[in-house]
Amino acid sequence: MSANLERLVEIALRDVLDPEIGRSVVDLGLVYAIHAAPDGSVAITMTTTTRGCPLAGFLKEAVGFAAGAVEGVTAVTVTLTYEPAWEPAMIAAE
């Protein structure tokens, strides 16, 4: 179930767009990890395009909201990290 829940969360996160770039946080490579526990709690590790990104709070909140709306998710923790640093090569091909 947890692998399936992780996939459903990833799909939901495709609706979270970076307002500056206009592409999803998933396509941009900003989501580093999604871990779902058997109890439905989900931990997401993500980054932003720059360390001082003024949209970091907005993106973190939007990711948490989108993940929390997935059926079966009981709790969401979103952690921002800057290791490894994001780079444009992480963007998925169109």
PDB file of N, CA, C and O in Angstrom, chain B, residues numbered from 101:
ATOM      1  N   MET B 101       0.822  -1.205   0.000  1.00  0.00           N
ATOM      2  CA  MET B 101       0.000   0.000   0.000  1.00  0.00           C
ATOM      3  C   MET B 101       0.857   1.256   0.000  1.00  0.00           C
ATOM      4  O   MET B 101       0.527   2.222  -0.689  1.00  0.00           O
ATOM      5  N   SER B 102       1.959   1.267   0.764  1.00  0.00           N
ATOM      6  CA  SER B 102       2.726   2.503   0.890  1.00  0.00           C
ATOM      7  C   SER B 102       3.363   2.931  -0.435  1.00  0.00           C
ATOM      8  O   SER B 102       3.442   4.126  -0.719  1.00  0.00           O
ATOM      9  N   ALA B 103       3.818   1.972  -1.251  1.00  0.00           N
ATOM     10  CA  ALA B 103       4.395   2.334  -2.553  1.00  0.00           C
ATOM     11  C   ALA B 103       3.315   2.933  -3.448  1.00  0.00           C
ATOM     12  O   ALA B 103       3.574   3.889  -4.179  1.00  0.00           O
ATOM     13  N   ASN B 104       2.114   2.378  -3.395  1.00  0.00           N
ATOM     14  CA  ASN B 104       1.000   2.892  -4.167  1.00  0.00           C
ATOM     15  C   ASN B 104       0.629   4.298  -3.681  1.00  0.00           C
ATOM     16  O   ASN B 104       0.362   5.187  -4.491  1.00  0.00           O
ATOM     17  N   LEU B 105       0.614   4.495  -2.363  1.00  0.00           N
ATOM     18  CA  LEU B 105       0.294   5.805  -1.803  1.00  0.00           C
ATOM     19  C   LEU B 105       1.345   6.835  -2.220  1.00  0.00           C
ATOM     20  O   LEU B 105       1.012   7.979  -2.530  1.00  0.00           O
ATOM     21  N   GLU B 106       2.598   6.426  -2.227  1.00  0.00           N
ATOM     22  CA  GLU B 106       3.679   7.325  -2.680  1.00  0.00           C
ATOM     23  C   GLU B 106       3.447   7.745  -4.124  1.00  0.00           C
ATOM     24  O   GLU B 106       3.645   8.908  -4.474  1.00  0.00           O
ATOM     25  N   ARG B 107       3.032   6.813  -4.952  1.00  0.00           N
ATOM     26  CA  ARG B 107       2.757   7.123  -6.364  1.00  0.00           C
ATOM     27  C   ARG B 107       1.580   8.087  -6.486  1.00  0.00           C
ATOM     28  O   ARG B 107       1.633   9.028  -7.277  1.00  0.00           O
ATOM     29  N   LEU B 108       0.513   7.859  -5.706  1.00  0.00           N
ATOM     30  CA  LEU B 108      -0.641   8.749  -5.743  1.00  0.00           C
ATOM     31  C   LEU B 108      -0.274  10.160  -5.283  1.00  0.00           C
ATOM     32  O   LEU B 108      -0.766  11.146  -5.832  1.00  0.00           O
ATOM     33  N   VAL B 109       0.589  10.250  -4.279  1.00  0.00           N
ATOM     34  CA  VAL B 109       1.047  11.566  -3.812  1.00  0.00           C
ATOM     35  C   VAL B 109       1.870  12.242  -4.900  1.00  0.00           C
ATOM     36  O   VAL B 109       1.711  13.437  -5.150  1.00  0.00           O
ATOM     37  N   GLU B 110       2.746  11.483  -5.546  1.00  0.00           N
ATOM     38  CA  GLU B 110       3.555  12.052  -6.633  1.00  0.00           C
ATOM     39  C   GLU B 110       2.649  12.607  -7.731  1.00  0.00           C
ATOM     40  O   GLU B 110       2.896  13.697  -8.247  1.00  0.00           O
ATOM     41  N   ILE B 111       1.616  11.873  -8.084  1.00  0.00           N
ATOM     42  CA  ILE B 111       0.676  12.338  -9.115  1.00  0.00           C
ATOM     43  C   ILE B 111       0.005  13.636  -8.662  1.00  0.00           C
ATOM     44  O   ILE B 111      -0.127  14.575  -9.447  1.00  0.00           O
ATOM     45  N   ALA B 112      -0.418  13.688  -7.402  1.00  0.00           N
ATOM     46  CA  ALA B 112      -1.066  14.895  -6.870  1.00  0.00           C
ATOM     47  C   ALA B 112      -0.117  16.089  -6.897  1.00  0.00           C
ATOM     48  O   ALA B 112      -0.544  17.217  -7.143  1.00  0.00           O
ATOM     49  N   LEU B 113       1.168  15.844  -6.645  1.00  0.00           N
ATOM     50  CA  LEU B 113       2.145  16.938  -6.605  1.00  0.00           C
ATOM     51  C   LEU B 113       2.416  17.514  -7.997  1.00  0.00           C
ATOM     52  O   LEU B 113       2.972  18.606  -8.120  1.00  0.00           O
ATOM     53  N   ARG B 114       2.028  16.786  -9.036  1.00  0.00           N
ATOM     54  CA  ARG B 114       2.178  17.317 -10.391  1.00  0.00           C
ATOM     55  C   ARG B 114       1.274  18.527 -10.631  1.00  0.00           C
ATOM     56  O   ARG B 114       1.470  19.277 -11.588  1.00  0.00           O
ATOM     57  N   ASP B 115       0.276  18.713  -9.747  1.00  0.00           N
ATOM     58  CA  ASP B 115      -0.604  19.875  -9.853  1.00  0.00           C
ATOM     59  C   ASP B 115      -0.050  21.099  -9.131  1.00  0.00           C
ATOM     60  O   ASP B 115      -0.611  22.190  -9.238  1.00  0.00           O
ATOM     61  N   VAL B 116       1.045  20.925  -8.399  1.00  0.00           N
ATOM     62  CA  VAL B 116       1.659  22.051  -7.688  1.00  0.00           C
ATOM     63  C   VAL B 116       2.684  22.689  -8.624  1.00  0.00           C
ATOM     64  O   VAL B 116       3.720  22.097  -8.928  1.00  0.00           O
ATOM     65  N   LEU B 117       2.380  23.897  -9.070  1.00  0.00           N
ATOM     66  CA  LEU B 117       3.244  24.578 -10.027  1.00  0.00           C
ATOM     67  C   LEU B 117       4.138  25.600  -9.359  1.00  0.00           C
ATOM     68  O   LEU B 117       3.720  26.299  -8.436  1.00  0.00           O
ATOM     69  N   ASP B 118       5.377  25.682  -9.832  1.00  0.00           N
ATOM     70  CA  ASP B 118       6.268  26.757  -9.416  1.00  0.00           C
ATOM     71  C   ASP B 118       5.764  28.016 -10.117  1.00  0.00           C
ATOM     72  O   ASP B 118       5.774  28.066 -11.347  1.00  0.00           O
ATOM     73  N   PRO B 119       5.321  29.043  -9.371  1.00  0.00           N
ATOM     74  CA  PRO B 119       4.723  30.228  -9.993  1.00  0.00           C
ATOM     75  C   PRO B 119       5.669  30.971 -10.939  1.00  0.00           C
ATOM     76  O   PRO B 119       5.218  31.599 -11.897  1.00  0.00           O
ATOM     77  N   GLU B 120       6.969  30.903 -10.677  1.00  0.00           N
ATOM     78  CA  GLU B 120       7.920  31.628 -11.522  1.00  0.00           C
ATOM     79  C   GLU B 120       8.191  30.903 -12.833  1.00  0.00           C
ATOM     80  O   GLU B 120       8.355  31.535 -13.876  1.00  0.00           O
ATOM     81  N   ILE B 121       8.238  29.568 -12.778  1.00  0.00           N
ATOM     82  CA  ILE B 121       8.623  28.787 -13.953  1.00  0.00           C
ATOM     83  C   ILE B 121       7.400  28.202 -14.657  1.00  0.00           C
ATOM     84  O   ILE B 121       7.441  27.937 -15.858  1.00  0.00           O
ATOM     85  N   GLY B 122       6.303  27.998 -13.905  1.00  0.00           N
ATOM     86  CA  GLY B 122       5.073  27.491 -14.505  1.00  0.00           C
ATOM     87  C   GLY B 122       5.067  26.006 -14.791  1.00  0.00           C
ATOM     88  O   GLY B 122       4.248  25.524 -15.574  1.00  0.00           O
ATOM     89  N   ARG B 123       5.982  25.272 -14.159  1.00  0.00           N
ATOM     90  CA  ARG B 123       6.002  23.807 -14.296  1.00  0.00           C
ATOM     91  C   ARG B 123       5.845  23.191 -12.919  1.00  0.00           C
ATOM     92  O   ARG B 123       6.092  23.845 -11.906  1.00  0.00           O
ATOM     93  N   SER B 124       5.434  21.934 -12.883  1.00  0.00           N
ATOM     94  CA  SER B 124       5.184  21.299 -11.590  1.00  0.00           C
ATOM     95  C   SER B 124       6.478  21.075 -10.812  1.00  0.00           C
ATOM     96  O   SER B 124       7.563  20.956 -11.380  1.00  0.00           O
ATOM     97  N   VAL B 125       6.319  21.025  -9.488  1.00  0.00           N
ATOM     98  CA  VAL B 125       7.481  20.784  -8.635  1.00  0.00           C
ATOM     99  C   VAL B 125       8.099  19.414  -8.926  1.00  0.00           C
ATOM    100  O   VAL B 125       9.299  19.217  -8.733  1.00  0.00           O
ATOM    101  N   VAL B 126       7.277  18.470  -9.391  1.00  0.00           N
ATOM    102  CA  VAL B 126       7.790  17.141  -9.741  1.00  0.00           C
ATOM    103  C   VAL B 126       8.634  17.234 -11.014  1.00  0.00           C
ATOM    104  O   VAL B 126       9.759  16.736 -11.060  1.00  0.00           O
ATOM    105  N   ASP B 127       8.075  17.881 -12.057  1.00  0.00           N
ATOM    106  CA  ASP B 127       8.806  18.001 -13.324  1.00  0.00           C
ATOM    107  C   ASP B 127      10.102  18.792 -13.163  1.00  0.00           C
ATOM    108  O   ASP B 127      11.083  18.542 -13.863  1.00  0.00           O
ATOM    109  N   LEU B 128      10.094  19.742 -12.241  1.00  0.00           N
ATOM    110  CA  LEU B 128      11.295  20.551 -12.017  1.00  0.00           C
ATOM    111  C   LEU B 128      12.359  19.804 -11.210  1.00  0.00           C
ATOM    112  O   LEU B 128      13.491  20.272 -11.089  1.00  0.00           O
ATOM    113  N   GLY B 129      11.999  18.656 -10.665  1.00  0.00           N
ATOM    114  CA  GLY B 129      12.965  17.895  -9.870  1.00  0.00           C
ATOM    115  C   GLY B 129      13.120  18.436  -8.462  1.00  0.00           C
ATOM    116  O   GLY B 129      14.123  18.163  -7.802  1.00  0.00           O
ATOM    117  N   LEU B 130      12.138  19.204  -7.987  1.00  0.00           N
ATOM    118  CA  LEU B 130      12.232  19.794  -6.652  1.00  0.00           C
ATOM    119  C   LEU B 130      11.845  18.806  -5.552  1.00  0.00           C
ATOM    120  O   LEU B 130      12.198  19.007  -4.390  1.00  0.00           O
ATOM    121  N   VAL B 131      11.121  17.738  -5.909  1.00  0.00           N
ATOM    122  CA  VAL B 131      10.731  16.726  -4.924  1.00  0.00           C
ATOM    123  C   VAL B 131      11.796  15.631  -4.939  1.00  0.00           C
ATOM    124  O   VAL B 131      11.945  14.904  -5.920  1.00  0.00           O
ATOM    125  N   TYR B 132      12.525  15.530  -3.841  1.00  0.00           N
ATOM    126  CA  TYR B 132      13.611  14.550  -3.759  1.00  0.00           C
ATOM    127  C   TYR B 132      13.130  13.184  -3.286  1.00  0.00           C
ATOM    128  O   TYR B 132      13.653  12.161  -3.726  1.00  0.00           O
ATOM    129  N   ALA B 133      12.139  13.153  -2.395  1.00  0.00           N
ATOM    130  CA  ALA B 133      11.699  11.861  -1.847  1.00  0.00           C
ATOM    131  C   ALA B 133      10.280  11.962  -1.326  1.00  0.00           C
ATOM    132  O   ALA B 133       9.862  12.993  -0.799  1.00  0.00           O
ATOM    133  N   ILE B 134       9.542  10.861  -1.486  1.00  0.00           N
ATOM    134  CA  ILE B 134       8.208  10.710  -0.911  1.00  0.00           C
ATOM    135  C   ILE B 134       8.193   9.357  -0.211  1.00  0.00           C
ATOM    136  O   ILE B 134       8.383   8.323  -0.851  1.00  0.00           O
ATOM    137  N   HIS B 135       7.968   9.360   1.103  1.00  0.00           N
ATOM    138  CA  HIS B 135       7.926   8.111   1.873  1.00  0.00           C
ATOM    139  C   HIS B 135       6.589   8.023   2.589  1.00  0.00           C
ATOM    140  O   HIS B 135       6.235   8.904   3.372  1.00  0.00           O
ATOM    141  N   ALA B 136       5.850   6.956   2.315  1.00  0.00           N
ATOM    142  CA  ALA B 136       4.578   6.726   2.984  1.00  0.00           C
ATOM    143  C   ALA B 136       4.722   5.565   3.956  1.00  0.00           C
ATOM    144  O   ALA B 136       5.256   4.510   3.613  1.00  0.00           O
ATOM    145  N   ALA B 137       4.239   5.778   5.170  1.00  0.00           N
ATOM    146  CA  ALA B 137       4.249   4.726   6.191  1.00  0.00           C
ATOM    147  C   ALA B 137       2.942   3.933   6.100  1.00  0.00           C
ATOM    148  O   ALA B 137       1.962   4.413   5.531  1.00  0.00           O
ATOM    149  N   PRO B 138       2.929   2.736   6.654  1.00  0.00           N
ATOM    150  CA  PRO B 138       1.714   1.918   6.616  1.00  0.00           C
ATOM    151  C   PRO B 138       0.488   2.608   7.225  1.00  0.00           C
ATOM    152  O   PRO B 138      -0.642   2.300   6.844  1.00  0.00           O
ATOM    153  N   ASP B 139       0.700   3.545   8.175  1.00  0.00           N
ATOM    154  CA  ASP B 139      -0.433   4.239   8.805  1.00  0.00           C
ATOM    155  C   ASP B 139      -0.971   5.400   7.965  1.00  0.00           C
ATOM    156  O   ASP B 139      -1.907   6.087   8.374  1.00  0.00           O
ATOM    157  N   GLY B 140      -0.369   5.616   6.777  1.00  0.00           N
ATOM    158  CA  GLY B 140      -0.843   6.679   5.889  1.00  0.00           C
ATOM    159  C   GLY B 140      -0.127   7.995   6.064  1.00  0.00           C
ATOM    160  O   GLY B 140      -0.417   8.951   5.345  1.00  0.00           O
ATOM    161  N   SER B 141       0.809   8.073   7.005  1.00  0.00           N
ATOM    162  CA  SER B 141       1.569   9.316   7.146  1.00  0.00           C
ATOM    163  C   SER B 141       2.609   9.387   6.030  1.00  0.00           C
ATOM    164  O   SER B 141       3.235   8.387   5.679  1.00  0.00           O
ATOM    165  N   VAL B 142       2.776  10.577   5.486  1.00  0.00           N
ATOM    166  CA  VAL B 142       3.660  10.765   4.336  1.00  0.00           C
ATOM    167  C   VAL B 142       4.719  11.809   4.684  1.00  0.00           C
ATOM    168  O   VAL B 142       4.403  12.870   5.223  1.00  0.00           O
ATOM    169  N   ALA B 143       5.970  11.500   4.375  1.00  0.00           N
ATOM    170  CA  ALA B 143       7.080  12.432   4.558  1.00  0.00           C
ATOM    171  C   ALA B 143       7.622  12.784   3.182  1.00  0.00           C
ATOM    172  O   ALA B 143       7.980  11.905   2.398  1.00  0.00           O
ATOM    173  N   ILE B 144       7.680  14.080   2.897  1.00  0.00           N
ATOM    174  CA  ILE B 144       8.165  14.558   1.607  1.00  0.00           C
ATOM    175  C   ILE B 144       9.409  15.405   1.845  1.00  0.00           C
ATOM    176  O   ILE B 144       9.414  16.302   2.688  1.00  0.00           O
ATOM    177  N   THR B 145      10.459  15.107   1.091  1.00  0.00           N
ATOM    178  CA  THR B 145      11.673  15.911   1.134  1.00  0.00           C
ATOM    179  C   THR B 145      11.765  16.639  -0.194  1.00  0.00           C
ATOM    180  O   THR B 145      11.711  16.024  -1.260  1.00  0.00           O
ATOM    181  N   MET B 146      11.904  17.962  -0.118  1.00  0.00           N
ATOM    182  CA  MET B 146      11.941  18.751  -1.345  1.00  0.00           C
ATOM    183  C   MET B 146      12.932  19.897  -1.198  1.00  0.00           C
ATOM    184  O   MET B 146      13.483  20.138  -0.124  1.00  0.00           O
ATOM    185  N   THR B 147      13.141  20.589  -2.303  1.00  0.00           N
ATOM    186  CA  THR B 147      14.034  21.740  -2.303  1.00  0.00           C
ATOM    187  C   THR B 147      13.375  22.864  -3.087  1.00  0.00           C
ATOM    188  O   THR B 147      12.247  22.724  -3.559  1.00  0.00           O
ATOM    189  N   THR B 148      14.074  23.962  -3.223  1.00  0.00           N
ATOM    190  CA  THR B 148      13.626  25.053  -4.088  1.00  0.00           C
ATOM    191  C   THR B 148      14.771  25.355  -5.056  1.00  0.00           C
ATOM    192  O   THR B 148      15.892  24.881  -4.874  1.00  0.00           O
ATOM    193  N   THR B 149      14.471  26.146  -6.081  1.00  0.00           N
ATOM    194  CA  THR B 149      15.499  26.398  -7.102  1.00  0.00           C
ATOM    195  C   THR B 149      16.683  27.179  -6.542  1.00  0.00           C
ATOM    196  O   THR B 149      17.808  27.031  -7.020  1.00  0.00           O
ATOM    197  N   THR B 150      16.434  28.010  -5.533  1.00  0.00           N
ATOM    198  CA  THR B 150      17.526  28.737  -4.879  1.00  0.00           C
ATOM    199  C   THR B 150      17.322  28.694  -3.368  1.00  0.00           C
ATOM    200  O   THR B 150      16.192  28.583  -2.893  1.00  0.00           O
ATOM    201  N   ARG B 151      18.402  28.782  -2.626  1.00  0.00           N
ATOM    202  CA  ARG B 151      18.346  28.676  -1.164  1.00  0.00           C
ATOM    203  C   ARG B 151      17.474  29.780  -0.556  1.00  0.00           C
ATOM    204  O   ARG B 151      16.742  29.522   0.399  1.00  0.00           O
ATOM    205  N   GLY B 152      17.538  30.980  -1.081  1.00  0.00           N
ATOM    206  CA  GLY B 152      16.775  32.094  -0.522  1.00  0.00           C
ATOM    207  C   GLY B 152      15.455  32.331  -1.230  1.00  0.00           C
ATOM    208  O   GLY B 152      14.929  33.444  -1.214  1.00  0.00           O
ATOM    209  N   CYS B 153      14.919  31.295  -1.848  1.00  0.00           N
ATOM    210  CA  CYS B 153      13.701  31.423  -2.648  1.00  0.00           C
ATOM    211  C   CYS B 153      12.568  32.041  -1.830  1.00  0.00           C
ATOM    212  O   CYS B 153      12.185  31.501  -0.793  1.00  0.00           O
ATOM    213  N   PRO B 154      12.024  33.184  -2.300  1.00  0.00           N
ATOM    214  CA  PRO B 154      10.934  33.817  -1.562  1.00  0.00           C
ATOM    215  C   PRO B 154       9.646  32.991  -1.581  1.00  0.00           C
ATOM    216  O   PRO B 154       8.737  33.248  -0.792  1.00  0.00           O
ATOM    217  N   LEU B 155       9.562  32.013  -2.464  1.00  0.00           N
ATOM    218  CA  LEU B 155       8.370  31.179  -2.575  1.00  0.00           C
ATOM    219  C   LEU B 155       8.487  29.875  -1.792  1.00  0.00           C
ATOM    220  O   LEU B 155       7.594  29.031  -1.872  1.00  0.00           O
ATOM    221  N   ALA B 156       9.566  29.695  -1.041  1.00  0.00           N
ATOM    222  CA  ALA B 156       9.791  28.432  -0.327  1.00  0.00           C
ATOM    223  C   ALA B 156       8.608  28.078   0.570  1.00  0.00           C
ATOM    224  O   ALA B 156       8.142  26.939   0.550  1.00  0.00           O
ATOM    225  N   GLY B 157       8.119  29.030   1.350  1.00  0.00           N
ATOM    226  CA  GLY B 157       6.998  28.774   2.243  1.00  0.00           C
ATOM    227  C   GLY B 157       5.741  28.410   1.480  1.00  0.00           C
ATOM    228  O   GLY B 157       5.020  27.486   1.855  1.00  0.00           O
ATOM    229  N   PHE B 158       5.479  29.151   0.394  1.00  0.00           N
ATOM    230  CA  PHE B 158       4.310  28.874  -0.444  1.00  0.00           C
ATOM    231  C   PHE B 158       4.388  27.473  -1.034  1.00  0.00           C
ATOM    232  O   PHE B 158       3.415  26.721  -0.974  1.00  0.00           O
ATOM    233  N   LEU B 159       5.540  27.114  -1.607  1.00  0.00           N
ATOM    234  CA  LEU B 159       5.691  25.800  -2.232  1.00  0.00           C
ATOM    235  C   LEU B 159       5.565  24.679  -1.212  1.00  0.00           C
ATOM    236  O   LEU B 159       4.920  23.664  -1.477  1.00  0.00           O
ATOM    237  N   LYS B 160       6.177  24.855  -0.050  1.00  0.00           N
ATOM    238  CA  LYS B 160       6.119  23.842   1.013  1.00  0.00           C
ATOM    239  C   LYS B 160       4.667  23.640   1.441  1.00  0.00           C
ATOM    240  O   LYS B 160       4.218  22.506   1.605  1.00  0.00           O
ATOM    241  N   GLU B 161       3.934  24.739   1.621  1.00  0.00           N
ATOM    242  CA  GLU B 161       2.526  24.657   2.024  1.00  0.00           C
ATOM    243  C   GLU B 161       1.672  24.009   0.929  1.00  0.00           C
ATOM    244  O   GLU B 161       0.810  23.181   1.224  1.00  0.00           O
ATOM    245  N   ALA B 162       1.909  24.383  -0.328  1.00  0.00           N
ATOM    246  CA  ALA B 162       1.136  23.830  -1.443  1.00  0.00           C
ATOM    247  C   ALA B 162       1.382  22.332  -1.592  1.00  0.00           C
ATOM    248  O   ALA B 162       0.452  21.572  -1.863  1.00  0.00           O
ATOM    249  N   VAL B 163       2.624  21.908  -1.416  1.00  0.00           N
ATOM    250  CA  VAL B 163       2.960  20.482  -1.494  1.00  0.00           C
ATOM    251  C   VAL B 163       2.263  19.723  -0.373  1.00  0.00           C
ATOM    252  O   VAL B 163       1.701  18.651  -0.599  1.00  0.00           O
ATOM    253  N   GLY B 164       2.299  20.277   0.833  1.00  0.00           N
ATOM    254  CA  GLY B 164       1.636  19.634   1.963  1.00  0.00           C
ATOM    255  C   GLY B 164       0.135  19.526   1.764  1.00  0.00           C
ATOM    256  O   GLY B 164      -0.470  18.503   2.087  1.00  0.00           O
ATOM    257  N   PHE B 165      -0.467  20.588   1.230  1.00  0.00           N
ATOM    258  CA  PHE B 165      -1.911  20.594   0.985  1.00  0.00           C
ATOM    259  C   PHE B 165      -2.288  19.563  -0.074  1.00  0.00           C
ATOM    260  O   PHE B 165      -3.240  18.805   0.108  1.00  0.00           O
ATOM    261  N   ALA B 166      -1.539  19.533  -1.185  1.00  0.00           N
ATOM    262  CA  ALA B 166      -1.834  18.594  -2.273  1.00  0.00           C
ATOM    263  C   ALA B 166      -1.678  17.153  -1.800  1.00  0.00           C
ATOM    264  O   ALA B 166      -2.511  16.303  -2.114  1.00  0.00           O
ATOM    265  N   ALA B 167      -0.622  16.875  -1.049  1.00  0.00           N
ATOM    266  CA  ALA B 167      -0.396  15.517  -0.547  1.00  0.00           C
ATOM    267  C   ALA B 167      -1.486  15.124   0.444  1.00  0.00           C
ATOM    268  O   ALA B 167      -1.959  13.987   0.433  1.00  0.00           O
ATOM    269  N   GLY B 168      -1.884  16.061   1.296  1.00  0.00           N
ATOM    270  CA  GLY B 168      -2.897  15.787   2.305  1.00  0.00           C
ATOM    271  C   GLY B 168      -4.267  15.508   1.717  1.00  0.00           C
ATOM    272  O   GLY B 168      -5.107  14.891   2.371  1.00  0.00           O
ATOM    273  N   ALA B 169      -4.505  15.955   0.485  1.00  0.00           N
ATOM    274  CA  ALA B 169      -5.796  15.750  -0.167  1.00  0.00           C
ATOM    275  C   ALA B 169      -5.921  14.361  -0.792  1.00  0.00           C
ATOM    276  O   ALA B 169      -7.005  13.973  -1.230  1.00  0.00           O
ATOM    277  N   VAL B 170      -4.815  13.609  -0.836  1.00  0.00           N
ATOM    278  CA  VAL B 170      -4.834  12.266  -1.429  1.00  0.00           C
ATOM    279  C   VAL B 170      -5.539  11.298  -0.480  1.00  0.00           C
ATOM    280  O   VAL B 170      -5.254  11.265   0.717  1.00  0.00           O
ATOM    281  N   GLU B 171      -6.454  10.520  -1.027  1.00  0.00           N
ATOM    282  CA  GLU B 171      -7.183   9.538  -0.217  1.00  0.00           C
ATOM    283  C   GLU B 171      -6.219   8.540   0.404  1.00  0.00           C
ATOM    284  O   GLU B 171      -5.380   7.963  -0.288  1.00  0.00           O
ATOM    285  N   GLY B 172      -6.342   8.340   1.699  1.00  0.00           N
ATOM    286  CA  GLY B 172      -5.469   7.400   2.408  1.00  0.00           C
ATOM    287  C   GLY B 172      -4.345   8.076   3.166  1.00  0.00           C
ATOM    288  O   GLY B 172      -3.720   7.453   4.025  1.00  0.00           O
ATOM    289  N   VAL B 173      -4.073   9.348   2.865  1.00  0.00           N
ATOM    290  CA  VAL B 173      -3.023  10.083   3.579  1.00  0.00           C
ATOM    291  C   VAL B 173      -3.605  10.595   4.896  1.00  0.00           C
ATOM    292  O   VAL B 173      -4.631  11.274   4.912  1.00  0.00           O
ATOM    293  N   THR B 174      -2.930  10.256   6.003  1.00  0.00           N
ATOM    294  CA  THR B 174      -3.413  10.650   7.333  1.00  0.00           C
ATOM    295  C   THR B 174      -2.662  11.845   7.899  1.00  0.00           C
ATOM    296  O   THR B 174      -3.202  12.581   8.725  1.00  0.00           O
ATOM    297  N   ALA B 175      -1.428  12.046   7.466  1.00  0.00           N
ATOM    298  CA  ALA B 175      -0.610  13.163   7.944  1.00  0.00           C
ATOM    299  C   ALA B 175       0.489  13.414   6.923  1.00  0.00           C
ATOM    300  O   ALA B 175       0.922  12.499   6.222  1.00  0.00           O
ATOM    301  N   VAL B 176       0.940  14.674   6.845  1.00  0.00           N
ATOM    302  CA  VAL B 176       1.995  15.032   5.892  1.00  0.00           C
ATOM    303  C   VAL B 176       3.054  15.863   6.602  1.00  0.00           C
ATOM    304  O   VAL B 176       2.737  16.801   7.334  1.00  0.00           O
ATOM    305  N   THR B 177       4.301  15.513   6.380  1.00  0.00           N
ATOM    306  CA  THR B 177       5.425  16.315   6.843  1.00  0.00           C
ATOM    307  C   THR B 177       6.244  16.678   5.609  1.00  0.00           C
ATOM    308  O   THR B 177       6.666  15.799   4.857  1.00  0.00           O
ATOM    309  N   VAL B 178       6.467  17.976   5.401  1.00  0.00           N
ATOM    310  CA  VAL B 178       7.272  18.430   4.265  1.00  0.00           C
ATOM    311  C   VAL B 178       8.542  19.049   4.828  1.00  0.00           C
ATOM    312  O   VAL B 178       8.490  19.969   5.644  1.00  0.00           O
ATOM    313  N   THR B 179       9.682  18.533   4.382  1.00  0.00           N
ATOM    314  CA  THR B 179      10.970  19.022   4.839  1.00  0.00           C
ATOM    315  C   THR B 179      11.718  19.639   3.672  1.00  0.00           C
ATOM    316  O   THR B 179      11.848  19.026   2.612  1.00  0.00           O
ATOM    317  N   LEU B 180      12.213  20.861   3.873  1.00  0.00           N
ATOM    318  CA  LEU B 180      13.036  21.511   2.848  1.00  0.00           C
ATOM    319  C   LEU B 180      14.495  21.158   3.094  1.00  0.00           C
ATOM    320  O   LEU B 180      14.964  21.162   4.232  1.00  0.00           O
ATOM    321  N   THR B 181      15.204  20.854   2.018  1.00  0.00           N
ATOM    322  CA  THR B 181      16.634  20.583   2.106  1.00  0.00           C
ATOM    323  C   THR B 181      17.334  21.270   0.949  1.00  0.00           C
ATOM    324  O   THR B 181      16.719  21.553  -0.079  1.00  0.00           O
ATOM    325  N   TYR B 182      18.603  21.534   1.114  1.00  0.00           N
ATOM    326  CA  TYR B 182      19.384  22.118   0.018  1.00  0.00           C
ATOM    327  C   TYR B 182      20.594  21.247  -0.299  1.00  0.00           C
ATOM    328  O   TYR B 182      21.562  21.696  -0.914  1.00  0.00           O
ATOM    329  N   GLU B 183      20.517  19.990   0.137  1.00  0.00           N
ATOM    330  CA  GLU B 183      21.539  18.999  -0.164  1.00  0.00           C
ATOM    331  C   GLU B 183      20.879  17.805  -0.819  1.00  0.00           C
ATOM    332  O   GLU B 183      20.050  17.175  -0.160  1.00  0.00           O
ATOM    333  N   PRO B 184      21.164  17.444  -2.028  1.00  0.00           N
ATOM    334  CA  PRO B 184      22.055  18.193  -2.924  1.00  0.00           C
ATOM    335  C   PRO B 184      21.373  19.456  -3.433  1.00  0.00           C
ATOM    336  O   PRO B 184      20.146  19.552  -3.462  1.00  0.00           O
ATOM    337  N   ALA B 185      22.175  20.399  -3.825  1.00  0.00           N
ATOM    338  CA  ALA B 185      21.644  21.646  -4.369  1.00  0.00           C
ATOM    339  C   ALA B 185      20.927  21.357  -5.693  1.00  0.00           C
ATOM    340  O   ALA B 185      21.380  20.542  -6.496  1.00  0.00           O
ATOM    341  N   TRP B 186      19.805  22.039  -5.896  1.00  0.00           N
ATOM    342  CA  TRP B 186      19.054  21.874  -7.134  1.00  0.00           C
ATOM    343  C   TRP B 186      19.841  22.492  -8.277  1.00  0.00           C
ATOM    344  O   TRP B 186      20.532  23.496  -8.102  1.00  0.00           O
ATOM    345  N   GLU B 187      19.728  21.878  -9.451  1.00  0.00           N
ATOM    346  CA  GLU B 187      20.336  22.447 -10.661  1.00  0.00           C
ATOM    347  C   GLU B 187      19.402  22.186 -11.834  1.00  0.00           C
ATOM    348  O   GLU B 187      18.622  21.233 -11.808  1.00  0.00           O
ATOM    349  N   PRO B 188      19.475  23.033 -12.872  1.00  0.00           N
ATOM    350  CA  PRO B 188      18.571  22.894 -14.015  1.00  0.00           C
ATOM    351  C   PRO B 188      18.583  21.508 -14.671  1.00  0.00           C
ATOM    352  O   PRO B 188      17.602  21.120 -15.305  1.00  0.00           O
ATOM    353  N   ALA B 189      19.674  20.766 -14.527  1.00  0.00           N
ATOM    354  CA  ALA B 189      19.741  19.423 -15.131  1.00  0.00           C
ATOM    355  C   ALA B 189      18.714  18.480 -14.505  1.00  0.00           C
ATOM    356  O   ALA B 189      18.442  17.419 -15.067  1.00  0.00           O
ATOM    357  N   MET B 190      18.138  18.841 -13.357  1.00  0.00           N
ATOM    358  CA  MET B 190      17.157  17.994 -12.672  1.00  0.00           C
ATOM    359  C   MET B 190      15.759  18.116 -13.282  1.00  0.00           C
ATOM    360  O   MET B 190      14.862  17.343 -12.946  1.00  0.00           O
ATOM    361  N   ILE B 191      15.578  19.081 -14.172  1.00  0.00           N
ATOM    362  CA  ILE B 191      14.268  19.276 -14.809  1.00  0.00           C
ATOM    363  C   ILE B 191      13.997  18.129 -15.771  1.00  0.00           C
ATOM    364  O   ILE B 191      14.848  17.773 -16.586  1.00  0.00           O
ATOM    365  N   ALA B 192      12.800  17.553 -15.667  1.00  0.00           N
ATOM    366  CA  ALA B 192      12.407  16.460 -16.553  1.00  0.00           C
ATOM    367  C   ALA B 192      12.268  16.979 -17.983  1.00  0.00           C
ATOM    368  O   ALA B 192      11.868  18.123 -18.200  1.00  0.00           O
ATOM    369  N   ALA B 193      12.597  16.140 -18.942  1.00  0.00           N
ATOM    370  CA  ALA B 193      12.419  16.528 -20.342  1.00  0.00           C
ATOM    371  C   ALA B 193      10.935  16.719 -20.622  1.00  0.00           C
ATOM    372  O   ALA B 193      10.096  16.036 -20.036  1.00  0.00           O
ATOM    373  N   GLU B 194      10.616  17.636 -21.505  1.00  0.00           N
ATOM    374  CA  GLU B 194       9.206  17.905 -21.827  1.00  0.00           C
ATOM    375  C   GLU B 194       8.553  16.658 -22.408  1.00  0.00           C
ATOM    376  O   GLU B 194       7.369  16.680 -22.743  1.00  0.00           O
TER     377      GLU B 194
END
